[in-house]
Amino acid sequence: MRILMISHMYPSPVNPTAGIFVHEQVKALRARGHEVRVVSPKGWAPPGPGRWSSYRDVVPVDTVDDVTVHYPRKLTLPGGRLGHRNADAFLLGIRRTVRRIHANWPFDVIHAHMLVPDGWAAARIGHTLGVPAVGTAHRADVLDIPTQGRQSRMRVAEAIQTLDAVVTVSRAIGDAADSIARPRRPIVVVPNGADAEVFLPRDPAEARRRIGIPGDGPVVAYVGKLVPRKGVDTLIEAMGILAARDGGAPRLVMAGIGGLREPLEQRAVQLGVADRITWLGKVAHDEVGWVMATGDVFVLPSLSEGLPTVVCEAMACGLPVVATAVDGTPEIVDDLATGLLIPPHDADALAAALARVLDDPALRARMGAEALRRSEADYTWAANARRMEDVYTAVMRG
């Protein structure tokens, strides 16, 4: 089967970790014998220096792990100023490239990640070429974009109605999509996965030596952006609460970048826990498994999630997970079985859950073992690719 993947989220010389989960899916599909090419439009960079000047370093066609990736240019404005017109700009940016690819390499199906702008554009191009188009909804496309105005909501509805199949990463996201518009066929839930070669159980002592943190004492691991939606401010507050207990706060290993880092560091100083936090910044994808392995528990205090790939990865490392019960997260974190679920914005509940896991080695071991078992059964990219094959086959049959 020949699959054309369309996604504005994909690794490039500008950002080698962007959309890494899409790349992992592509690799899994290729491992099952399918041919896959990718179209990932990048912003047009005006002449001279500026925040987007690095986009000029992106060549029109490149390879990522032997995958051919096309990087056509599209109009992009800062601050989302294009609004619902971003979908039009996306379509204009990729249309000629997709037609040229199909003329030289006729593909059987188009798979777009994000319903808007990617899926909306893919449905229109697929209709023109007579090729079925599938769109995967992740989170923002059905939870955030529809709230940006009537026209934006209409674009999402149009994508849901015109795609040959809509896939969502969780039931919660599927229910949200269903509430916006009626798809052509029932929505299919295909969870994200983890790269089993990167995310696997490792020796915590070796991981801590590798990352450069002390080898003794409890450790909590966090991997993700340092932005409000991830609830990291609540995590720092929970560290302050944990500092008051016997033995003080655990060590917190934070991997990720974002605009909240400086205020988070300042708050950690105020709470007296700055010396308990290790800030790693941006970490290469192949090293993230080692970061997770430093922890006795993984934490994700998000305010909203589709189905967090990072939780799939933590479970593949054999870690119990303490996470907020938002959107699709409870579909993967089974409370008391693979981790603990807490409400968002609740530092006391987060601190109590972390303490419960850290203070009970037997509970921690039992949760970690069950998390690993479920990860291997349901949350790998190989499992994801098998499920996607069924979707592709269905739409190709009409």
C-alpha positions in Angstrom: 0.0 0.0 0.0 1.2 3.5 -0.8 0.4 6.1 1.8 0.8 9.8 1.6 1.1 11.3 5.0 0.2 15.0 5.4 1.2 16.8 8.6 2.4 20.3 9.5 3.9 18.5 12.5 7.0 16.6 11.3 10.7 16.6 12.0 12.8 19.0 9.9 16.2 20.8 10.1 14.4 23.6 11.9 12.9 21.4 14.6 14.1 17.8 14.6 11.6 16.7 17.3 8.5 18.3 15.9 5.7 15.8 15.3 8.0 12.9 16.3 4.9 10.8 17.0 3.8 11.2 13.3 7.3 10.0 12.3 7.1 7.0 14.6 3.8 6.0 13.0 5.3 6.4 9.5 8.2 4.1 10.6 5.8 1.5 12.0 3.8 1.5 8.7 7.0 1.1 6.7 8.1 -1.8 9.0 4.8 -3.5 8.0 5.8 -3.3 4.3 4.0 -0.1 3.2 5.5 2.7 1.2 5.1 6.1 2.8 5.9 9.6 1.8 5.3 12.7 3.7 4.2 16.3 2.9 4.9 18.7 5.7 4.5 22.4 4.8 6.7 25.0 6.5 6.3 28.7 6.9 7.7 31.1 4.3 10.5 33.1 5.7 10.8 36.8 4.6 14.2 38.1 3.7 16.5 39.3 6.6 17.0 38.2 10.2 14.0 37.2 12.3 12.4 34.5 14.3 11.5 32.6 11.1 14.8 33.0 9.3 15.8 29.4 10.1 13.0 28.2 7.8 15.2 29.2 4.8 17.4 26.2 5.8 14.6 23.7 5.1 15.1 22.3 1.6 12.1 21.4 -0.6 12.7 17.7 -0.3 14.7 15.8 2.3 14.9 12.4 3.9 14.3 11.5 7.6 15.4 8.0 8.5 15.1 7.1 4.8 11.5 8.5 4.6 11.1 11.0 1.7 9.7 14.3 3.1 8.5 17.2 1.0 8.5 20.6 2.7 6.5 23.0 0.5 6.1 26.6 1.7 2.9 28.1 3.0 1.8 31.5 4.2 2.1 31.8 7.9 1.4 34.8 10.1 2.4 35.2 13.8 -0.2 34.8 16.5 -2.6 32.7 14.5 -3.7 35.9 12.6 -4.8 33.9 9.6 -7.6 32.3 11.7 -9.8 30.0 9.7 -8.0 31.1 6.5 -5.0 29.1 7.6 -6.7 26.1 6.1 -6.9 27.9 2.7 -3.2 28.8 3.0 -2.4 25.2 3.8 -4.3 23.9 0.8 -2.7 26.4 -1.5 0.8 25.5 -0.1 0.6 21.8 -0.6 -1.8 21.3 -3.6 0.8 21.5 -6.4 3.3 19.3 -4.5 0.7 16.6 -3.8 -0.5 16.5 -7.4 3.1 16.2 -8.6 3.8 13.3 -6.2 0.6 11.5 -7.3 1.6 11.9 -11.0 5.0 10.2 -10.4 4.1 8.0 -7.4 0.4 7.2 -7.4 -0.6 6.7 -3.8 -3.6 4.7 -2.5 -4.7 6.8 0.5 -4.0 10.1 2.1 -3.6 10.3 5.9 -3.6 13.7 7.5 -2.7 14.5 11.1 -5.0 17.2 12.7 -8.4 17.8 11.2 -7.7 21.5 10.6 -5.8 22.6 8.6 -4.4 19.3 7.4 -7.5 17.1 7.2 -9.6 19.8 5.7 -7.1 20.3 2.9 -6.5 16.5 2.4 -10.2 15.9 1.9 -10.3 18.4 -0.9 -7.2 17.2 -2.6 -8.3 13.6 -2.2 -11.7 14.3 -3.8 -9.9 16.0 -6.8 -7.5 13.1 -7.3 -10.1 10.3 -6.5 -8.0 9.1 -3.6 -9.6 8.4 -0.1 -8.5 10.7 2.7 -8.2 9.8 6.4 -7.8 12.4 9.2 -6.5 11.9 12.7 -7.8 14.3 15.4 -5.4 14.8 18.3 -6.8 17.5 20.7 -6.6 21.1 19.7 -8.4 20.5 16.4 -11.6 19.5 18.2 -11.3 21.2 21.6 -9.6 24.5 20.9 -10.0 25.5 17.2 -13.8 25.3 17.3 -13.9 27.9 20.1 -12.0 30.5 18.0 -15.1 31.6 16.1 -17.9 30.4 13.9 -15.8 30.2 10.8 -13.1 28.1 12.6 -15.8 25.7 13.9 -17.2 25.4 10.4 -13.8 24.4 9.0 -13.6 21.6 11.6 -17.1 20.5 10.8 -16.3 20.4 7.1 -13.3 18.3 7.7 -15.3 15.8 9.8 -18.0 15.6 7.1 -15.8 15.4 4.0 -13.0 13.0 5.1 -13.6 9.4 4.2 -12.7 8.4 7.7 -12.0 10.2 11.0 -9.6 8.7 13.5 -9.2 10.0 17.0 -6.5 9.2 19.6 -9.0 8.7 22.4 -12.7 8.2 23.0 -12.9 11.6 24.6 -11.6 13.3 21.5 -13.9 11.1 19.3 -16.9 12.2 21.4 -15.9 15.8 21.0 -15.6 15.4 17.2 -19.0 13.7 17.0 -20.6 16.6 18.8 -19.3 19.0 16.1 -20.5 17.2 13.0 -21.6 13.8 11.7 -18.8 11.9 9.9 -19.3 9.7 6.9 -18.6 6.6 8.9 -18.3 5.8 12.6 -15.2 7.4 14.2 -12.4 5.0 14.9 -10.2 5.3 18.0 -6.5 4.5 17.4 -4.3 5.3 20.4 -0.8 6.6 20.1 2.1 4.4 21.0 5.7 4.3 22.2 8.9 3.4 20.4 9.8 0.1 22.0 13.5 0.6 21.1 13.7 3.9 23.0 11.2 3.4 25.8 11.8 0.3 27.8 12.7 -0.6 31.4 16.2 0.5 32.3 18.4 0.4 35.4 17.5 3.6 37.4 21.0 3.9 38.9 22.5 3.9 35.4 20.0 6.4 34.2 20.7 8.7 37.0 24.4 8.5 36.4 23.8 9.2 32.7 21.6 12.2 33.4 23.9 13.5 36.2 21.7 13.3 39.3 22.3 11.7 42.7 21.6 8.0 42.7 19.8 7.8 46.1 16.4 9.0 47.2 13.0 9.2 45.4 12.8 10.8 42.0 9.8 12.1 40.1 10.2 12.5 36.3 8.4 14.9 34.0 8.8 15.3 30.3 6.8 17.9 28.4 6.5 21.5 27.5 6.7 24.2 30.2 3.5 25.9 29.3 0.3 26.6 31.2 -1.7 23.7 29.6 0.7 21.2 31.1 -0.1 22.2 34.7 3.6 22.5 35.6 2.8 25.4 38.0 0.7 23.0 40.0 3.6 20.5 40.0 6.0 23.1 41.5 3.4 23.9 44.2 3.1 20.2 45.0 6.9 20.1 45.4 6.5 22.8 48.0 3.9 20.8 49.9 6.1 17.6 49.7 9.0 19.6 51.2 7.1 19.8 54.5 7.0 16.1 55.0 9.6 13.9 56.7 12.5 13.5 54.4 11.6 16.5 52.4 10.7 16.7 48.8 11.7 14.1 46.2 14.0 15.1 43.4 12.1 16.3 40.4 13.7 15.8 36.9 12.1 18.2 34.4 12.8 17.8 30.7 11.2 20.3 28.3 11.2 23.9 27.2 8.7 26.7 27.3 7.9 30.2 28.5 7.1 29.2 32.1 10.6 28.0 33.0 11.8 31.3 34.5 8.7 31.9 36.7 8.7 28.2 37.7 12.4 28.5 38.8 11.5 31.6 40.7 8.6 29.9 42.5 10.8 27.0 43.3 13.2 29.3 45.1 10.3 30.9 47.0 9.1 27.4 48.1 12.6 26.3 49.1 12.8 23.4 46.6 15.1 24.8 43.9 17.8 22.5 45.0 15.5 19.5 44.5 14.7 20.2 40.8 16.9 19.3 37.8 16.1 21.3 34.7 17.3 19.5 31.6 15.8 21.7 28.9 15.2 20.2 25.5 16.2 16.6 25.3 16.8 14.6 22.1 14.1 12.0 21.4 16.5 9.1 21.7 17.5 10.2 25.2 14.0 10.7 26.6 13.8 7.1 27.7 16.8 7.6 29.9 15.2 10.7 31.5 12.1 8.7 32.3 14.2 5.8 33.7 15.6 8.1 36.4 12.1 8.3 38.0 10.3 6.1 40.5 7.1 7.6 39.1 6.2 9.7 36.1 3.9 12.8 36.5 1.7 14.6 34.0 -0.5 17.3 35.7 -2.0 18.6 32.4 -5.2 20.6 32.2 -6.1 19.1 28.8 -4.8 16.2 26.7 -5.9 14.1 23.7 -4.2 10.8 24.5 -0.7 11.7 25.8 2.0 9.9 23.9 4.3 10.7 26.8 2.2 8.5 29.1 2.4 5.6 26.6 6.2 6.1 26.7 6.4 6.2 30.5 4.3 3.0 30.7 6.7 1.4 28.2 9.5 2.2 30.7 7.6 0.3 33.4 6.7 3.4 35.4 3.6 4.1 37.4 1.9 7.4 36.3 0.4 10.1 38.4 -1.8 12.2 36.1 -4.8 14.5 35.9 -8.1 12.9 34.9 -8.6 15.1 31.8 -9.9 14.2 28.3 -8.3 11.0 27.1 -5.8 10.5 29.9 -8.1 8.2 32.0 -8.4 5.9 29.0 -4.7 5.0 29.4 -4.0 5.6 33.1 -6.1 3.1 35.0 -6.6 4.5 38.5 -5.0 2.2 41.1 -3.9 -0.3 38.4 -1.3 1.6 36.4 -1.2 4.8 38.3 -3.2 7.4 40.2 -5.6 10.0 38.7 -6.2 13.3 40.3 -8.2 16.5 39.5 -6.4 19.3 37.6 -5.3 22.5 39.4 -5.0 20.6 42.8 -1.5 20.8 44.3 -2.6 19.0 47.5 -4.1 16.1 45.6 -1.0 15.9 43.4 1.4 15.9 46.3 -0.7 13.3 48.1 -0.7 11.0 45.1 3.0 11.3 44.5 3.7 10.6 48.2 1.5 7.6 48.1 3.4 6.0 45.2 6.8 7.0 46.5 6.2 5.7 50.0 4.8 2.3 49.0 7.4 0.2 47.1 5.0 -2.7 46.6 2.3 -0.5 45.1 4.9 1.2 42.9 6.2 -2.1 41.6 2.7 -3.5 41.0 1.6 -0.4 39.1 4.8 -0.3 37.0 4.5 -4.0 36.0 0.9 -3.6 35.0 1.7 -0.4 33.1 4.4 -2.2 31.1 2.1 -5.2 30.4 -0.6 -2.9 29.0 1.9 -0.8 27.0 3.3 -3.9 25.3 -0.2 -5.1 24.5 -2.0 -1.9 23.3 0.2 1.2 23.2 3.1 0.5 20.8 3.5 2.1 17.3 3.3 -1.5 15.9 -0.2 -1.8 17.3 -1.1 1.6 16.1 0.0 0.7 12.5 -2.0 -2.5 12.5 -5.1 -0.6 13.5 -4.5 2.1 10.8 -4.1 -0.6 8.2 -7.7 -1.6 8.9 -8.9 2.0 8.4 -7.0 2.4 5.2 -8.4 -0.9 3.8 -12.0 0.2 4.7 -11.8 3.5 2.9 -10.1 2.0 -0.1 -13.0 -0.4 -0.5 -15.4 2.6 -0.5 
